[in-house]
C-alpha cells in the first residue's frame, strides 16, 4: 500500500485532473453484494485500479484549481497511520490521555506560531482549542453554545418563556461572503440570520452592522453573534477583525471568525497585519487541512470561553466518569460526536517533520503562484481580475458581459485537464472563475494553465 | 511506520491496559512550541516512544473490557491509508465520483448482508444510507431533519408561528436505556424529550409510550420521534422493533433505531430474530467501527426518507454545482460538515479481505466469550448477573448492597491490568460492572480475568 500511494502521487500528472465517469458507473464494475469468502489484498487492489481509480478526482494534481486545496503530505499520512495503529477512541481523558493532551499541546503550539492572543492558550483562564472535522462543525458548535447560554440567561429571569420562543428572537449576522455552511449552521441551530452589507473590498461594512443590530434591538430581537469571513470561499475577502471585533464589543454581540482557508496565512509574519484586532474576537476557526499539509479532517477551533463550551452540552454517564476528571479537559463536550479520533497525531507529525520554516515557505509559494497568475491576467487585454489578490485565490473573468465567461467555463469543462470552479458576486452581478493555487503546482504549471485558458478565450472571442 | 504498528499490536500484552500518567504529563515531556526546522522521522518516533506511548490506553489489549470495543484490523488500516493516499474531499459527487458511489454500494451490501428491508437500498424509491462519524451524529441529523419537516408542515398552515415556538411543543421519546448522546442530541436540537418506562428486560414499555404520546397530543404537544435502543450501552438491552415500530406507526410518530453496538449482530442469521418489525422503523444506525473490524469513525445511517434527508438542509453554492447533479446523490447534505472523507474505502477493504464468513465468526466469538464469563459468574455464590446476556456484554455485581461492588471496582482500578467500566440501573438502584468482550481476547483471557476479579472479591468479602 505504501508503494501504491507513493506511485500514485509520483505519477499523478499522467491522469486528467477530472475523471470521465458517469453517475452509476461503479455498480457496473463491482459485485452487487459483499463476498462470503475473503478476497485477497491483490484482488482488492486490482479492483481499486479497475473501479476506484477511474472515479477519482485528483485533488493533488497540479491543475486542480477548484474549491480550495485540501492538504496532502507524507508526514500527515504517517501520523494518520499511527492514529489507526493505536486505534484508540479519545472519548475521555482516561480513554487515552495522550490523545487529549497532544491535542491541547499542538493547539498551543499553533497559537504561538500564529501569534494569536494568549487568551486562546490552554493555560489561560478560560480559553483553549479543539480539533474538529470542519469549519462547518465549528460554526454549528459556537452558535449552539452561545444560543443555549443566552436561553439560560433569559430563562433565569423569565422562567415561563419557552427556549424556542426565545430563539425565535435571536439573530446572527454575516455578509454574503460568509461560507454557505454558516447559513446552514443557522438553519440547523434554528437561528435567524441577516446579511450585512460589504464595502468595495467585500469586507463587512461595520456601519451597516451597527445599524441593523440597533434596529433589531429596538424591535425586541436578540442579536447573538457576528460571523466574520477571513479568506472567504468566493473571493478570498477578509473582514476586518479590528473594525468588526471592536464594533461587536461595543454592541455586546459575540464574534466568531471563520478563517477556514485564510487562517493558515498567519504562520507567516508578512500576513499578521490581517490579525489586527483579533483580541476582540471570541472564537476563531481555521483548517490546517487546507494549507498546512495535514490531511482532511483537521479543523482547529479556539474560543475564549472554554468553560461554557465544555459545560453547555456536557453529558457524563457513569461509564465515562473517571477519578481525575476535575483535572482534565473533556474535549468530547465541545463537539457533536461522543467519540474522538487521535487527529492531533497527524498535525504533530506535520509540524515536526516540516518545521515552521518549511510550512511558511509552502504558504508563500502558493501565494506567489497566485500573484504570477494575476500578473498574466493583468497583462492581457481580455481578462479582468475581480478580487483583491492577497493570498492564494485569483478570481477573474472576461471583460464584458457574464455570458462570455460562462461560455469560457463550458469550453474549459470539456477538457478534463484543468479544474476550476466558478462563483458569482451578486451585488455587481459578476460571474467569474476561481483559480485556487496549491503547493503542488509549479510556476510552469500556472503559466501553462494561463496559456490554455487564454487560447480557449481567444478562440471564443 | 508499518513495522511500528505491527510490533505495537503484536506486543500489546506487554503493556498494562491502562496507562499510569497524571493529567498534564505530556507538556513536561515535549517542547512548548513548534520546531522551526524539521525534526526527522526517527526523532519524531523517539518522542512517540517517550511521550505518546506511555499515555495510550490500549483499546486492543485482551483485557480491555470497558465501554464498548472499537474496531481494529489491518484491512481497515489499508483502506484508511488508501483514503489518505488519494487525499480527496468528497464534498460533491464530482469532487470524486468513486467516493460517493462506493459509499452507496457498500451500504447496499450491508443492507443485504444484514437482511434489512429493501426500503433502505439505494435503488428503492426513497431510501438509502450514509457513513457518518458516530451514532451521536446520526441521532442529531434524524432529529434535525424531522424537526424541520414538521416545522415546515405546520408553518404552511400557520405561517405566523415562529419555528422555535413550534419546536417548544415537540417531544422526543426514549427510555433510560438510550445512550447519553440521544439526550444530548435533543438538547442540541432544542427538542423536549420524555423517558418511557421499561419492562423487566429493560425494553421500552409500549403501553407507557402510547399513554404518554396520547396525553401529550391532548395537551397540544407535537410527538415527533421515538428513539429505540438496540443493544444499549448500559445493559445491552434491546427495544422491540416490532412492538415499538408498530406502536409508532399507529401513533403516527417517526421511529429511529440507535443500534450503534447491537446492529453488527445482524450479519449472523441467529440474531435476526431481533430484526422482527424492522419494516416499521424509519431509520436505523449502527457502527461498523464497533464490531465490524472497521476503524473509528464509521457509523452507518439508513433512512426511508432520503429525499427529505438530503433536501431539508441542502445548500448548493455555485462553486459546488456540477452538470450531472440531477443524477447523483449529494451525501454532504445529510451531515453536519460540508467536507467528506473517503471512509467507504476502509469498510470496503474489510468486507473484501475478511468476507462475511470471517466477520460472522468474529461476532460469534466475542458473544461466546460473554457466555463463558456469564457461566463462570452463575457458578459462583458471590456474583449475580444483572442483564439478559444476548450478545457481547455481561453486567454483574456482588450480591447484596451496592457498596460492595463499588469497593470491588476501587480495588480493580488500582491494578491497571484490567479495564472495566461501571454503570447503574436506576430503577432498581443497582450499581454494577460491565464486561464488554472483544474479538482480541481468548477464552483463556476471559477465564483469567474472571479469576482475578473473583480473587479480589473474595479478599474484599
Interface residues (C-beta under 8 A of the other chain):
Chain A: X1 X2 X4 X5 X8 X9 X18 X19 X21 X22 X23 X24 X25 X26 X27 X30 X32 X33 X34 X35 X36 X37 X38 X39 X40 X41 X43 X44 X47 X48 X51 X52 X53 X54 X55 X56 X57 X59 X60 X66 X67 X70 X71 X72 X75 X76 X77 X78 X80 X81 X82 X84 X85 X86 X87 X88 X89 X91 X93 X94 X95 X96 X97 X98 X99 X101 X102 X104 X105 X106 X108 X109 X110 X112 X113 X133 X134 X136 X137 X140 X144 X148 X162 X163 X164 X165 X166 X167 X168 X180 X181 X183 X184 X187 X188 X190 X233 X234 X289 X295 X296 X297 X313 X315 X316 X317 X318 X319 X320 X323 X324 X327 X328 X336 X337 X338 X339 X341 X345 X349 X351 X352 X353 X354 X355 X356 X357 X358 X413 X421 X422 X423 X424 X434
Chain B: X1 X2 X4 X5 X8 X9 X18 X19 X21 X22 X23 X24 X25 X26 X27 X30 X32 X33 X34 X35 X36 X37 X38 X39 X40 X41 X43 X44 X47 X48 X51 X52 X53 X54 X55 X56 X57 X59 X60 X66 X67 X70 X71 X72 X75 X76 X77 X78 X80 X81 X82 X84 X85 X86 X87 X88 X89 X91 X93 X94 X95 X96 X97 X98 X99 X101 X102 X104 X105 X106 X108 X109 X110 X112 X113 X133 X134 X136 X137 X140 X144 X148 X162 X163 X164 X165 X166 X167 X168 X179 X180 X181 X183 X184 X187 X188 X190 X233 X234 X289 X295 X296 X297 X313 X315 X316 X317 X318 X319 X320 X323 X324 X327 X328 X336 X337 X338 X339 X341 X345 X349 X351 X352 X353 X354 X355 X356 X357 X358 X413 X421 X422 X423 X424 X434
